[in-house]
Amino acid sequence: MRVIIVAGGTGGHIYPSLAIINKIKDMEPNSEILYIGTTDRMEKDLIPKKNIPYIGIEMKGLNRKNIFKNFSVLKKYHQAIKKAKEVIKEFNPDVVIGVGGYITSPVLTAASSLSYKTVIHEQNSYPGMSNKLLSNKVDKILVSLPDTINFFPKEKTIYTGNPRSEEIIKIKKADKKTLGFSENKKLVIIVMGSLGSATVNKQLLELTPKFKNKDYEVLIITGERYYKDYQEIKIPSNVKIKPFLDNFINILKSADLIISRAGASTIAEVTAIGLPSILVPSPYVTNNHQLKNAKELEKNGAALVLEEKDFSSEQILELIDKVLKDDNYYKKMSTNSKKIGVPDSAERIYNEIRKLVKGGSK
């Protein structure tokens, strides 16, 4: 199978695209993959390092604060469509798959106009602008969360889950002792994304000493930007502070509770392993989609939601106790979380792509 994958901008788009590539390669080792991304975002460095053929196309997102700056964006958009058509015709794929980011719109528009088979995958509960615009052009739409089907034409939209889920399940669980934690105590992880959060960090500095004498242990991953702040406070013996962890997913599988943002990859990870969560959605993302992601988990009894404006040491301690001190409540959260997860998501996605390539219904 010859496949073009298009995704860019953030890990929330790039890592699911890599999971799809890995599954295609597992199922059809002779497949040829071409990755199209931007010229100035993280995928331009990450993808070539993985020995995946890469082409960057210049593209910018819409400026929501100053509409007059969008004239140059529209010009780049039309140039990107023209460039994408050249690339697509030369590679001649069986299918073009968009996995998110503003680069997907011109490339999938180009592919559709050339009558190539097209698929998009939406990770969030509330679709991004690119995917909403593409929904009437593409052949199939795959979604990570059940309620997202309501935003797209139902006849061609399929609930597959997020392909990251399948990869998480295969990853080995870490030994907590390697980080200095006990095997017989519950572990709470607090992480606010790779860069951290200034607002939440201020509250965490006040919260950290209050974990003293709690019967659980805490791992706080600060992000490089805020790590030094913790040198100024007294850290209880049951708390460990790290700027980042290369083996974060392995540690996550050893945790009992996570307090985190509510990005698509986080949702995929926690539901794949049935991990209860306290979600603090980022208020700085487009269309407040993290709050919508979090609310979907809360509605299904898999998570508690605490908005950043309400984040305080008192609230967090109360919510942690609510989850960890009631075994029945905890088990229900874990069960509900796992119900949302799709352990064979990458395989489902592969099967839908394969059906389309074989000439199945659009």
Salt bridges, closest charged atoms under 4 A:
GLU28 OE2 - ARG354 NH2 2.70
GLU32 OE1 - ARG2 NH1 3.01
ASP40 OD2 - LYS60 NZ 2.53
ASP45 OD2 - LYS44 NZ 3.13
GLU58 OE2 - LYS76 NZ 3.64
ASP139 OD1 - LYS362 NZ 3.81
ASP147 OD2 - LYS299 NZ 2.32
GLU166 OE2 - LYS23 NZ 2.76
GLU166 OE2 - LYS170 NZ 3.83
GLU167 OE1 - ARG164 NH1 3.78
GLU206 OE2 - LYS210 NZ 3.43
GLU269 OE2 - ARG164 NH2 3.14
GLU298 OE1 - LYS295 NZ 3.32
GLU308 OE1 - ARG261 NH2 2.68
ASP310 OD2 - LYS309 NZ 3.37
GLU314 OE2 - LYS210 NZ 3.46
ASP321 OD2 - LYS214 NZ 3.51
ASP327 OD1 - LYS186 NZ 3.82
ASP344 OD1 - ARG348 NE 3.08
GLU352 OE1 - LYS140 NZ 2.65
GLU352 OE2 - LYS355 NZ 3.22
